[in-house]
């Protein structure tokens, strides 16, 4: 296990970049920069673009051969801050909204980004109030990689409002037995059964090291973001830059709320496959069961990375 330093296509370190998260898809990681406008996502290939930094001529890339700088002591910190490995950027694309966070929806092969907007007022607190939920900048945006080079991509409308102080979002699909309402986790279920497909959306929100965080869970399909069936569907231009987002008062509907320690941030839904065992370690049956974990992390106090079964968080 090692940390790795992100660098641009010229092996230069990034200046004042605020990484709004990280997502992985097919050997590449996607890192949004939420500080600079136009807002961008940087793409890195972890299979072909990792380089080892060396201070000798044996480096496979001359850009990574460190030369001692004027005034630098022998053996001192180099231009890569003493990282042993760097990951070179492959390309960048611009996104329509501020990408405060990002995740990958493996069920739909799409990405979702969203914008953090503080609404706590002078008290500097996180309230998760209904009044704050109505703000226009509490928006999300789903996209496919095939669309990012389309000339119309930059003028695409985002979707909202969702929640204030959003720090992460993760979406996907799950299946239930229509007769019983039970969530189906068995990958070998009979396809002739009466199965209903549902979409889910998880949204985390938090602010500061004191106030509790919230995780919102509800049924949702990104197709709602196309504006159909809304009671109020106004298209607004947040920054007078031609980029619009759609406001729909009824887009969330009913939702469940879970309370977590302060500083809850990004979310990641990961499928994992296991076979149930009895206490003796012998396999019981041959049915494989797909359990999906939701990974979360906190940024304050005793920082934590932890996982919860998705089934425990899905809306009732």
Backbone bond lengths (Angstrom), bond angles and torsions (degrees), N, CA, C in turn:
res aa  C-N    CA-C-N  psi(-1)  N-CA   C-N-CA  omega(-1)  CA-C   N-CA-C  phi
1 X - - - 1.465 - - 1.519 109.74 -
2 X 1.332 116.64 128.21 1.462 121.48 176.98 1.525 109.63 -145.35
3 X 1.330 115.99 149.82 1.453 119.88 167.89 1.522 108.66 -75.99
4 X 1.332 115.10 154.78 1.455 120.50 180.00 1.521 108.60 -133.55
5 X 1.318 116.49 145.74 1.457 121.64 -177.60 1.528 109.94 -98.23
6 X 1.330 116.75 129.69 1.458 121.16 176.20 1.524 109.59 -82.14
7 X 1.340 116.39 134.24 1.465 121.59 177.87 1.521 108.70 -133.65
8 X 1.333 116.59 161.46 1.459 119.77 -179.30 1.517 111.07 -81.60
9 X 1.328 116.49 -171.69 1.465 120.11 -175.82 1.525 112.95 -65.98
10 X 1.340 117.17 -18.65 1.465 121.70 178.75 1.527 112.32 -101.97
11 X 1.303 117.02 15.32 1.465 123.67 -179.14 1.523 112.09 63.09
12 X 1.329 116.68 28.74 1.461 121.15 174.12 1.532 108.77 -97.57
13 X 1.325 116.36 143.83 1.459 119.29 177.48 1.522 109.74 -71.81
14 X 1.320 116.39 152.87 1.456 121.19 -179.41 1.531 109.95 -76.00
15 X 1.312 115.45 144.65 1.455 121.62 -179.31 1.524 110.09 -102.28
16 X 1.324 115.83 118.94 1.466 122.11 172.86 1.528 112.26 57.10
17 X 1.303 117.19 33.61 1.462 120.70 178.14 1.529 109.57 -79.26
18 X 1.321 116.97 134.25 1.460 121.38 172.56 1.520 108.08 -109.63
19 X 1.320 116.28 104.12 1.466 121.05 -178.55 1.515 109.49 -73.79
20 X 1.326 116.02 112.34 1.459 120.53 -178.04 1.506 113.72 -84.50
21 X 1.329 117.84 20.16 1.457 120.93 -179.19 1.511 110.46 134.88
22 X 1.311 116.41 -173.63 1.467 121.45 178.00 1.524 107.84 -154.18
23 X 1.326 115.84 141.89 1.466 121.46 176.96 1.518 108.46 -135.68
24 X 1.325 115.95 150.63 1.468 121.89 -178.04 1.525 109.38 -118.54
25 X 1.331 115.57 137.66 1.468 121.89 173.98 1.520 109.11 -154.27
26 X 1.333 116.92 121.10 1.468 123.57 171.60 1.526 112.60 50.39
27 X 1.317 117.08 51.58 1.459 120.38 173.51 1.508 115.21 82.05
28 X 1.324 116.91 5.00 1.458 119.69 179.55 1.522 109.87 -127.86
29 X 1.334 115.43 146.47 1.453 119.64 174.62 1.526 108.86 -111.17
30 X 1.321 114.39 147.46 1.461 123.07 -174.83 1.526 107.76 -120.37
31 X 1.332 115.97 122.81 1.456 122.02 -175.24 1.523 109.17 -123.39
32 X 1.327 119.17 114.17 1.465 120.95 179.09 1.525 111.65 -83.26
33 X 1.314 115.65 144.48 1.462 122.15 173.86 1.525 107.56 -108.05
34 X 1.323 116.59 110.37 1.462 120.95 -175.47 1.526 112.72 -95.86
35 X 1.333 117.18 8.65 1.465 119.48 -175.16 1.525 112.53 -102.49
36 X 1.301 117.94 -31.24 1.464 120.55 -173.95 1.526 111.31 -105.90
37 X 1.298 116.00 143.31 1.464 121.94 177.04 1.528 108.37 -114.27
38 X 1.355 120.34 131.45 1.465 125.58 7.29 1.532 111.61 -70.20
39 X 1.331 114.66 146.80 1.456 120.91 -175.84 1.528 110.21 -73.79
40 X 1.318 115.66 136.80 1.458 120.64 -172.44 1.519 111.99 -131.78
41 X 1.331 114.03 161.62 1.457 122.66 170.06 1.522 107.46 -124.21
42 X 1.328 116.23 125.81 1.461 122.64 179.71 1.526 109.24 -94.49
43 X 1.329 115.80 139.97 1.463 121.82 -176.17 1.530 109.34 -117.08
44 X 1.343 115.82 133.01 1.459 122.42 -177.62 1.524 109.15 -129.59
45 X 1.338 116.14 133.17 1.465 122.21 178.73 1.528 108.09 -95.56
46 X 1.335 116.86 111.62 1.460 119.24 -174.60 1.524 112.63 -79.49
47 X 1.336 118.19 -8.79 1.450 120.48 179.28 1.524 113.23 -93.99
48 X 1.323 117.56 -25.29 1.461 118.90 -175.37 1.520 114.46 -121.71
49 X 1.338 118.52 -5.25 1.462 119.14 -170.41 1.524 113.82 -126.41
50 X 1.334 117.80 22.16 1.455 121.03 173.49 1.529 108.67 -94.71
51 X 1.328 116.18 128.84 1.457 121.50 -178.55 1.514 110.12 -126.76
52 X 1.334 114.12 144.36 1.461 119.68 176.44 1.516 109.31 -91.05
53 X 1.302 116.02 134.63 1.460 121.97 178.48 1.521 108.76 -86.72
54 X 1.323 116.60 130.04 1.450 120.76 179.30 1.513 110.16 -137.56
55 X 1.317 116.90 153.30 1.466 121.41 178.41 1.518 111.17 -102.09
56 X 1.315 116.27 18.45 1.459 120.06 178.87 1.517 108.81 -122.00
57 X 1.316 115.42 170.42 1.469 120.93 -178.42 1.520 111.75 -75.18
58 X 1.325 117.78 -0.28 1.465 119.92 -179.20 1.516 112.60 -80.87
59 X 1.342 117.06 0.01 1.453 119.95 -179.67 1.519 110.61 -62.42
60 X 1.330 118.40 136.10 1.467 120.73 178.92 1.519 112.79 -70.90
61 X 1.303 117.72 -12.54 1.456 121.44 -179.42 1.523 109.12 -134.77
62 X 1.335 116.00 123.57 1.461 119.71 -175.06 1.525 112.39 -62.07
63 X 1.339 117.12 -27.53 1.461 119.50 179.99 1.521 111.76 -64.45
64 X 1.337 116.40 -20.91 1.447 119.94 -176.95 1.517 112.93 -99.26
65 X 1.338 117.36 5.02 1.454 120.72 175.45 1.519 108.05 -83.50
66 X 1.305 115.73 108.12 1.462 120.36 -175.56 1.521 110.82 -74.34
67 X 1.312 115.57 129.93 1.456 121.46 173.40 1.521 108.01 -108.64
68 X 1.315 115.71 134.25 1.453 120.18 -178.35 1.520 110.25 -61.63
69 X 1.351 115.54 128.23 1.449 120.90 -177.74 1.525 110.88 -84.15
70 X 1.329 115.88 157.65 1.456 120.81 179.47 1.528 110.04 -59.75
71 X 1.296 116.95 128.60 1.448 122.03 179.53 1.520 113.58 85.59
72 X 1.320 117.50 -2.24 1.458 120.55 -179.02 1.519 109.66 -86.68
73 X 1.300 116.40 134.00 1.452 120.33 179.07 1.522 110.40 -74.51
74 X 1.327 114.59 151.90 1.457 119.79 178.37 1.522 109.62 -58.16
75 X 1.312 116.02 129.26 1.454 120.54 -179.49 1.510 113.52 78.81
76 X 1.332 117.73 8.29 1.455 120.77 -178.20 1.513 112.16 -76.62
77 X 1.337 115.43 -177.15 1.465 121.66 -177.68 1.520 110.44 -65.83
78 X 1.335 118.16 136.80 1.454 121.33 -178.84 1.523 110.62 -96.77
79 X 1.331 116.67 -176.93 1.460 120.96 -175.95 1.525 112.35 -67.59
80 X 1.335 117.56 -13.64 1.459 121.83 176.49 1.528 111.14 -102.92
81 X 1.340 116.89 19.55 1.465 122.27 173.68 1.524 113.18 58.11
82 X 1.332 115.58 32.87 1.469 122.86 178.47 1.522 113.99 66.04
83 X 1.342 117.40 18.29 1.464 119.33 169.87 1.522 108.61 -71.12
84 X 1.308 116.13 139.89 1.462 119.36 179.06 1.528 111.43 -81.13
85 X 1.350 116.72 -29.42 1.458 120.51 -178.03 1.526 110.03 -128.20
86 X 1.324 115.36 146.43 1.459 121.20 173.62 1.524 108.36 -126.60
87 X 1.339 115.28 152.64 1.468 122.05 179.25 1.522 107.89 -118.19
88 X 1.317 115.43 115.96 1.464 121.59 -174.70 1.524 111.45 -83.48
89 X 1.329 115.93 136.23 1.464 121.23 178.56 1.519 111.16 -66.95
90 X 1.343 115.99 138.77 1.461 121.01 176.46 1.531 111.24 -90.36
91 X 1.339 116.62 -49.72 1.462 119.78 178.07 1.521 108.63 -162.71
92 X 1.330 115.82 173.63 1.461 123.52 -179.52 1.517 108.77 -134.97
93 X 1.330 116.98 146.64 1.458 119.52 170.89 1.526 109.23 -135.69
94 X 1.318 115.29 153.07 1.465 122.91 -176.81 1.529 108.89 -91.82
95 X 1.342 115.88 142.03 1.466 121.28 179.12 1.528 109.47 -117.49
96 X 1.341 117.69 156.50 1.474 120.68 -172.08 1.524 115.16 -73.21
97 X 1.342 118.57 -22.90 1.469 119.77 -177.16 1.524 109.52 -127.47
98 X 1.321 115.46 166.55 1.459 120.85 177.93 1.530 109.89 -65.24
99 X 1.344 118.26 118.91 1.472 120.67 -176.39 1.523 111.96 -90.39
100 X 1.326 116.68 78.49 1.460 120.20 178.63 1.525 111.50 -68.03
101 X 1.325 117.27 -23.89 1.460 121.93 176.79 1.515 108.76 -155.07
102 X 1.321 115.70 166.55 1.459 121.51 -174.52 1.517 109.21 -154.20
103 X 1.333 116.89 144.96 1.463 121.34 171.22 1.527 108.94 -149.20
104 X 1.332 114.63 165.57 1.458 121.13 -178.47 1.524 109.24 -111.52
105 X 1.324 116.36 126.27 1.461 123.75 177.08 1.523 107.50 -92.96
106 X 1.334 117.30 98.45 1.465 120.93 -176.13 1.521 111.86 -71.01
107 X 1.325 118.15 -22.00 1.462 120.42 178.90 1.520 111.72 -70.36
108 X 1.327 116.88 -33.65 1.462 121.46 -177.60 1.531 112.42 -109.90
109 X 1.330 116.99 -0.55 1.460 122.15 -176.27 1.532 110.57 52.40
110 X 1.329 114.86 51.19 1.455 120.56 -179.28 1.524 109.65 -142.24
111 X 1.312 115.90 164.54 1.455 122.16 177.85 1.523 109.34 -109.76
112 X 1.334 115.44 152.69 1.456 120.57 173.19 1.520 108.28 -128.31
113 X 1.329 116.33 131.84 1.451 122.63 174.86 1.522 108.13 -122.00
114 X 1.316 116.92 159.10 1.451 120.73 179.46 1.511 110.94 -152.17
115 X 1.329 115.28 169.45 1.463 122.35 -173.96 1.523 110.91 -115.61
116 X 1.329 114.88 132.63 1.460 120.98 173.79 1.519 108.78 -83.09
117 X 1.345 117.38 130.58 1.464 122.36 178.04 1.520 107.99 -138.29
118 X 1.336 116.05 116.74 1.463 120.72 -178.92 1.520 110.61 -75.44
119 X 1.354 116.32 140.62 1.453 120.84 -178.07 1.527 111.63 -140.51
120 X 1.335 117.52 19.63 1.454 119.78 -174.55 1.505 115.72 -85.44
121 X 1.341 118.94 -5.46 1.458 121.65 178.47 1.511 112.64 69.94
122 X 1.339 115.74 -159.84 1.458 121.57 -175.97 1.523 113.07 -68.92
123 X 1.330 117.67 -17.90 1.462 120.04 -179.69 1.523 112.15 -74.12
124 X 1.335 116.66 -12.75 1.461 121.90 179.34 1.533 110.93 52.89
125 X 1.326 115.33 52.69 1.453 120.12 -178.40 1.519 110.33 -133.25
126 X 1.307 114.62 162.60 1.460 121.80 176.18 1.520 108.18 -103.34
127 X 1.332 116.35 116.76 1.462 120.22 -175.34 1.519 113.67 -108.57
128 X 1.333 118.29 -23.67 1.463 122.35 -176.86 1.530 110.94 57.05
129 X 1.330 116.43 37.79 1.460 120.93 -175.19 1.526 111.44 -81.83
130 X 1.328 115.65 158.26 1.458 121.54 177.49 1.530 111.03 -65.90
131 X 1.340 117.34 -34.03 1.461 120.18 178.95 1.515 110.90 -61.90
132 X 1.324 116.64 -42.11 1.464 120.13 179.33 1.525 111.49 -68.11
133 X 1.327 116.81 -28.58 1.463 119.81 -176.29 1.515 112.55 -65.90
134 X 1.323 118.69 -17.96 1.460 121.07 -175.53 1.522 113.58 -84.65
135 X 1.335 118.37 -3.56 1.463 119.61 -174.56 1.525 111.60 -69.60
136 X 1.323 115.18 140.06 1.466 121.05 -172.31 1.523 113.39 -63.52
137 X 1.340 117.48 -33.34 1.453 119.52 -175.83 1.524 113.63 -79.02
138 X 1.312 118.34 -0.21 1.464 121.19 174.90 1.527 109.25 -79.96
139 X 1.317 116.41 64.12 1.461 119.03 -170.65 1.526 111.99 -121.46
140 X 1.348 114.32 159.19 1.455 124.87 177.56 1.524 108.93 -123.65
141 X 1.340 114.06 162.67 1.461 118.72 -179.84 1.526 108.38 -148.47
142 X 1.339 116.32 122.67 1.462 122.29 176.21 1.521 109.21 -99.40
143 X 1.341 117.14 143.49 1.463 119.74 177.26 1.523 110.30 -154.43
144 X 1.343 114.89 154.37 1.456 123.15 173.06 1.522 108.92 -100.20
145 X 1.322 116.52 148.96 1.464 119.54 179.59 1.526 112.10 -62.04
146 X 1.330 116.59 -28.63 1.464 119.53 179.73 1.528 111.97 -64.96
147 X 1.344 116.84 -17.45 1.460 119.75 -174.23 1.528 113.74 -94.55
148 X 1.344 118.17 -13.43 1.469 119.13 -167.13 1.528 112.82 -69.28
149 X 1.315 118.03 -20.19 1.457 120.52 179.50 1.529 112.42 -100.12
150 X 1.327 116.07 4.97 1.457 120.76 175.96 1.524 109.70 -71.98
151 X 1.343 118.96 135.45 1.475 120.50 -179.59 1.527 113.71 -57.93
152 X 1.332 117.58 -26.25 1.463 120.85 -178.51 1.530 113.11 -88.12
153 X 1.334 117.20 -2.35 1.462 119.81 -174.54 1.526 111.93 -61.82
154 X 1.314 117.44 -40.29 1.464 120.71 -175.97 1.527 113.22 -68.13
155 X 1.302 116.99 -20.78 1.463 120.01 179.33 1.528 112.23 -98.96
156 X 1.334 116.80 11.23 1.463 120.36 -179.89 1.522 110.58 -66.32
157 X 1.324 116.60 146.09 1.459 121.77 179.86 1.519 110.59 -85.73
158 X 1.314 115.18 140.14 1.464 120.36 173.75 1.524 108.82 -87.92
159 X 1.331 116.80 -170.51 1.446 120.77 -168.25 1.525 109.95 -139.34
160 X 1.343 117.55 136.26 1.452 119.50 179.00 1.519 110.26 172.51
161 X 1.349 117.43 -171.21 1.468 125.27 3.32 1.522 112.18 -87.28
162 X 1.345 114.75 155.53 1.454 120.56 177.14 1.532 109.82 -111.87
163 X 1.330 118.39 -96.77 1.466 120.27 -175.88 1.522 109.86 -133.18
164 X 1.319 116.43 157.38 1.459 120.12 177.35 1.524 110.16 -81.13
165 X 1.321 115.41 157.84 1.469 122.78 179.94 1.534 112.37 51.66
166 X 1.336 116.41 40.35 1.460 119.61 178.13 1.529 109.78 -66.28
167 X 1.325 115.63 134.00 1.462 121.86 -179.64 1.524 113.04 -118.04
168 X 1.322 117.60 -12.95 1.452 120.84 -179.62 1.514 110.68 -171.59
169 X 1.324 116.12 158.45 1.466 121.49 177.45 1.523 108.69 -151.93
170 X 1.323 115.91 145.80 1.468 121.54 176.72 1.514 108.09 -145.79
171 X 1.324 115.77 133.42 1.464 120.55 -178.46 1.517 110.08 -125.73
172 X 1.338 115.56 165.71 1.454 120.64 178.57 1.503 111.19 176.01
173 X 1.333 115.58 -167.14 1.458 122.29 -179.96 1.523 109.92 -124.54
174 X 1.314 115.62 155.24 1.454 120.91 169.65 1.520 108.18 -147.51
175 X 1.342 116.51 169.90 1.457 121.24 -174.55 1.521 109.54 -126.86
176 X 1.338 114.95 144.05 1.463 120.44 178.14 1.523 109.20 -128.76
177 X 1.311 114.83 153.82 1.463 121.57 172.32 1.528 107.31 -75.64
178 X 1.314 117.56 118.42 1.466 121.15 -175.46 1.509 112.27 -61.99
179 X 1.316 117.11 -29.12 1.462 120.24 -177.00 1.523 111.81 -78.17
180 X 1.344 116.88 -40.41 1.465 120.17 -174.45 1.525 113.07 -105.71
181 X 1.342 116.88 -20.28 1.452 120.04 -175.30 1.511 113.61 80.87
182 X 1.349 117.83 1.55 1.460 121.86 -178.79 1.527 110.62 -71.53
183 X 1.323 115.47 142.36 1.455 120.81 175.90 1.517 109.19 -74.11
184 X 1.323 116.86 133.42 1.462 122.13 -177.97 1.521 108.83 -92.82
185 X 1.329 116.14 122.19 1.464 121.00 177.11 1.521 112.01 -117.15
186 X 1.329 117.31 -13.43 1.453 121.01 -178.34 1.524 109.12 -75.80
187 X 1.315 116.81 119.09 1.465 120.51 -178.21 1.523 112.25 -71.10
188 X 1.336 117.50 -13.40 1.463 120.61 -178.68 1.521 112.40 -104.88
189 X 1.341 116.13 26.44 1.459 118.06 -179.24 1.528 110.63 -65.69
190 X 1.320 115.95 155.47 1.453 122.55 -178.19 1.529 109.33 -72.39
191 X 1.323 116.88 118.99 1.460 120.35 -176.35 1.529 112.30 -66.70
192 X 1.326 117.44 -13.34 1.465 120.08 177.99 1.522 111.54 -83.41
193 X 1.336 117.67 -9.53 1.458 120.56 177.84 1.523 110.12 -64.67
194 X 1.312 115.17 160.62 1.461 121.28 179.75 1.526 108.23 -81.07
195 X 1.324 116.29 95.75 1.457 122.63 -172.90 1.524 109.80 -109.86
196 X 1.323 116.35 135.55 1.458 121.32 176.91 1.525 109.83 -115.82
197 X 1.318 115.97 129.83 1.463 121.27 178.51 1.522 110.16 -91.48
198 X 1.325 116.68 135.84 1.458 121.91 177.55 1.524 109.82 -131.22
199 X 1.319 114.52 151.20 1.449 120.04 173.83 1.516 110.28 -102.35
200 X 1.331 117.13 149.07 1.459 120.62 177.33 1.528 109.61 -129.32
201 X 1.325 114.81 155.67 1.457 121.61 174.00 1.520 108.38 -139.91
202 X 1.323 115.94 127.99 1.456 123.43 174.86 1.516 108.28 -111.40
203 X 1.335 117.05 131.95 1.469 121.81 -179.40 1.528 108.39 -132.69
204 X 1.328 116.34 124.15 1.464 120.66 175.69 1.520 109.64 -96.18
205 X 1.333 116.19 149.12 1.461 120.80 176.79 1.520 108.99 -145.61
206 X 1.335 116.00 140.80 1.461 120.37 -178.54 1.520 108.99 -165.92
207 X 1.340 114.59 164.93 1.457 120.58 172.85 1.523 108.65 -158.74
208 X 1.334 116.13 125.20 1.450 121.62 171.97 1.516 115.23 75.92
209 X 1.337 116.19 172.63 1.466 122.42 -174.86 1.521 114.84 -87.57
210 X 1.332 118.21 -1.33 1.465 121.16 -172.81 1.523 112.38 -106.85
211 X 1.316 116.43 -48.02 1.459 120.94 -170.16 1.524 111.67 -81.18
212 X 1.326 115.70 143.84 1.463 121.22 179.79 1.528 110.61 -62.61
213 X 1.324 115.70 151.77 1.461 122.40 176.64 1.523 110.09 -94.13
214 X 1.335 115.21 165.87 1.459 120.07 179.06 1.529 109.60 -133.02
215 X 1.313 115.06 142.24 1.460 122.08 172.60 1.517 107.54 -119.01
216 X 1.333 116.51 121.14 1.459 122.66 -177.59 1.526 109.13 -101.72
217 X 1.315 116.02 136.35 1.456 121.54 -178.42 1.521 109.14 -131.79
218 X 1.331 115.88 129.58 1.460 118.99 179.17 1.521 110.31 -160.62
219 X 1.329 115.22 161.32 1.458 120.62 176.31 1.519 109.47 -74.82
220 X 1.327 114.83 133.05 1.461 118.41 -176.17 1.519 110.01 -159.85
221 X 1.325 115.05 141.98 1.464 122.62 174.29 1.521 107.40 -122.65
222 X 1.339 119.17 124.47 1.472 120.66 179.81 1.513 114.40 -56.35
223 X 1.338 117.49 -17.91 1.461 119.08 176.85 1.524 111.33 -62.00
224 X 1.345 116.88 -21.65 1.457 119.80 175.06 1.523 111.53 -60.14
225 X 1.323 116.18 -23.75 1.456 119.94 -176.46 1.517 112.52 -73.90
226 X 1.319 116.92 -3.96 1.457 119.34 176.33 1.520 111.09 -80.28
227 X 1.334 117.28 -3.19 1.457 120.79 171.17 1.505 115.44 94.08
228 X 1.328 119.18 3.94 1.459 120.27 -178.09 1.514 110.41 -78.52
229 X 1.318 116.89 141.74 1.448 122.25 172.81 1.507 115.21 73.07
230 X 1.331 118.74 20.81 1.461 119.91 -178.02 1.517 110.41 -91.94
231 X 1.342 115.66 149.22 1.460 120.24 178.17 1.522 111.36 -80.91
232 X 1.326 116.74 -29.32 1.466 120.47 175.65 1.513 106.86 -142.69
233 X 1.299 118.21 111.11 1.452 121.21 -172.20 1.524 108.93 -124.38
234 X 1.328 115.33 74.82 1.455 121.11 -179.89 1.523 109.66 -92.62
235 X 1.312 115.75 140.07 1.456 120.47 175.73 1.519 107.90 -103.87
236 X 1.346 117.18 120.60 1.455 120.97 -176.79 1.517 110.23 -121.12
237 X 1.312 115.07 155.05 1.458 123.04 177.40 1.522 107.30 -108.77
238 X 1.348 116.81 105.07 1.463 121.55 -171.82 1.530 112.83 -65.13
239 X 1.309 116.24 -42.38 1.463 120.22 -171.73 1.523 113.33 -118.06
240 X 1.337 116.67 16.80 1.466 121.37 -177.39 1.528 111.72 54.33
241 X 1.326 115.36 36.74 1.467 119.10 -179.20 1.522 112.16 -118.69
242 X 1.333 116.64 14.94 1.453 120.29 177.81 1.510 114.18 84.66
243 X 1.345 118.15 -2.60 1.452 121.89 179.51 1.519 108.58 -95.91
244 X 1.313 116.82 124.69 1.459 120.65 -172.21 1.519 111.87 -114.79
245 X 1.315 115.44 159.60 1.452 120.11 170.16 1.524 109.19 -137.97
246 X 1.322 114.96 150.86 1.446 120.82 -175.95 1.521 110.32 -98.64
247 X 1.332 116.08 135.11 1.454 122.18 -178.01 1.518 108.95 -109.71
248 X 1.313 115.57 124.32 1.460 121.95 -176.64 1.526 108.08 -134.99
249 X 1.340 117.35 109.27 1.465 121.05 -176.50 1.526 112.51 -59.00
250 X 1.314 118.00 -29.16 1.462 121.24 -171.88 1.518 113.19 -102.41
251 X 1.322 118.32 15.37 1.458 119.39 -169.31 1.518 113.12 -72.64
252 X 1.328 118.58 -27.00 1.463 120.92 -178.20 1.520 111.33 -87.76
253 X 1.337 117.62 -49.54 1.457 120.09 -176.04 1.521 111.15 72.18
254 X 1.330 116.43 -148.90 1.467 120.91 -179.94 1.524 110.18 -74.70
255 X 1.331 116.12 143.75 1.463 119.98 178.97 1.516 109.93 -149.44
256 X 1.338 115.13 154.29 1.457 122.53 174.13 1.521 108.80 -96.81
257 X 1.330 116.69 149.75 1.457 121.83 179.89 1.526 109.60 -125.72
258 X 1.341 115.54 129.75 1.461 122.08 174.60 1.528 107.99 -113.68
259 X 1.335 116.36 140.05 1.460 121.71 -178.87 1.528 109.84 -101.00
260 X 1.339 115.42 133.25 1.460 122.43 -178.96 1.529 109.26 -129.59
261 X 1.342 117.16 168.69 1.469 119.53 175.17 1.523 111.44 -60.53
262 X 1.303 116.72 165.83 1.471 121.92 -176.56 1.524 111.23 -60.44
263 X 1.326 114.78 152.68 1.457 120.77 172.28 1.504 116.53 81.32
264 X 1.341 118.86 22.48 1.467 120.46 177.39 1.516 109.53 -63.99
265 X 1.335 116.00 131.20 1.468 120.41 -173.02 1.526 110.95 -120.40
266 X 1.338 115.57 -126.20 1.460 121.91 -170.57 1.528 112.40 -68.18
267 X 1.345 114.35 156.51 1.457 122.74 -179.28 1.520 109.68 -123.20
268 X 1.326 115.60 146.22 1.461 120.67 177.60 1.516 109.05 -143.99
269 X 1.332 117.66 126.11 1.463 122.68 178.11 1.518 108.55 -99.90
270 X 1.322 115.69 121.09 1.464 120.63 -175.61 1.523 109.89 -124.79
271 X 1.341 118.25 126.52 1.465 119.13 174.10 1.525 110.34 -79.26
272 X 1.330 116.63 139.73 1.463 120.46 175.16 1.516 108.45 -136.72
273 X 1.312 117.15 142.61 1.467 122.91 -173.74 1.524 109.29 -109.88
274 X 1.317 117.01 128.63 1.452 119.24 174.84 1.522 110.06 -144.25
275 X 1.309 116.12 160.78 1.457 122.97 179.26 1.521 107.88 -115.20
276 X 1.335 118.53 122.82 1.465 119.96 -178.27 1.531 111.74 -60.87
277 X 1.325 116.87 139.80 1.460 123.04 177.77 1.527 109.38 -120.74
278 X 1.319 116.55 153.71 1.456 118.72 171.14 1.530 108.85 -87.41
279 X 1.315 116.93 -176.44 1.462 119.76 -173.83 1.515 112.60 -65.40
280 X 1.338 118.10 -21.78 1.455 120.90 179.06 1.518 112.76 -85.74
281 X 1.323 116.36 -1.76 1.452 119.16 179.08 1.512 113.93 84.85
282 X 1.345 117.93 4.62 1.453 120.41 178.79 1.519 110.48 -85.44
283 X 1.319 116.27 144.46 1.456 120.88 -179.38 1.528 110.09 -70.38
284 X 1.327 115.83 130.71 1.459 121.32 176.20 1.526 107.91 -98.92
285 X 1.310 117.89 103.11 1.451 120.77 179.97 1.523 111.54 77.36
286 X 1.330 115.37 179.81 1.452 121.63 -177.22 1.524 112.93 -115.47
287 X 1.334 116.25 2.77 1.459 119.42 -176.66 1.524 110.65 -76.74
288 X 1.294 115.39 124.62 1.460 119.77 174.98 1.519 108.81 -84.85
289 X 1.297 116.37 142.21 1.449 121.82 -177.72 1.523 109.21 -117.59
290 X 1.312 115.53 128.71 1.455 120.67 179.66 1.523 108.97 -94.10
291 X 1.322 115.85 112.13 1.455 121.31 175.09 1.523 108.01 -109.43
292 X 1.315 115.82 129.24 1.453 120.02 -177.92 1.517 109.17 -106.84
293 X 1.318 115.68 128.54 1.456 121.28 179.12 1.516 110.40 -99.39
294 X 1.317 116.55 143.31 1.455 122.42 169.59 1.526 107.14 -104.38
295 X 1.337 116.00 115.81 1.458 121.29 178.93 1.526 109.17 -92.09
296 X 1.344 115.08 136.69 1.459 121.81 -179.72 1.520 109.55 -136.21
297 X 1.330 116.16 162.54 1.460 120.26 175.18 1.516 109.47 -146.56
298 X 1.348 114.75 158.48 1.460 121.19 177.10 1.521 109.20 -119.82
299 X 1.338 116.46 154.66 1.463 120.37 -173.97 1.532 113.88 -113.12
300 X 1.313 118.96 0.47 1.462 120.52 -176.73 1.523 111.14 -123.47
301 X 1.345 115.28 158.24 1.451 120.82 174.80 1.517 111.47 59.73
302 X 1.328 115.28 -129.35 1.459 120.66 177.12 1.525 108.08 -82.29
303 X 1.327 115.32 91.22 1.467 120.09 -173.61 1.520 110.65 -62.06
304 X 1.331 115.45 137.71 1.456 121.10 -174.22 1.519 111.02 -132.79
305 X 1.322 115.91 146.30 1.460 124.12 166.13 1.516 106.03 -119.77
306 X 1.329 117.64 125.44 1.450 120.19 -174.77 1.524 109.72 -149.33
307 X 1.318 115.73 165.64 1.467 121.43 -177.38 1.517 110.23 -133.00
308 X 1.330 114.92 148.71 1.457 123.36 175.57 1.524 108.58 -133.65
309 X 1.327 117.51 143.00 1.458 119.40 176.53 1.530 109.29 -60.91
310 X 1.315 115.42 134.09 1.459 120.41 179.36 1.527 111.62 -56.83
311 X 1.340 116.52 -38.66 1.466 120.24 -177.59 1.522 112.20 -56.96
312 X 1.338 116.66 -29.56 1.462 120.56 -179.28 1.518 112.44 -75.70
313 X 1.328 117.34 -15.05 1.458 121.90 -175.49 1.515 113.41 -109.04
314 X 1.331 117.06 -12.36 1.460 119.01 -177.06 1.523 111.08 -64.61
315 X 1.335 117.20 148.37 1.476 120.21 -176.00 1.517 112.00 -63.50
316 X 1.331 114.80 145.13 1.465 120.35 178.60 1.535 110.37 -78.09
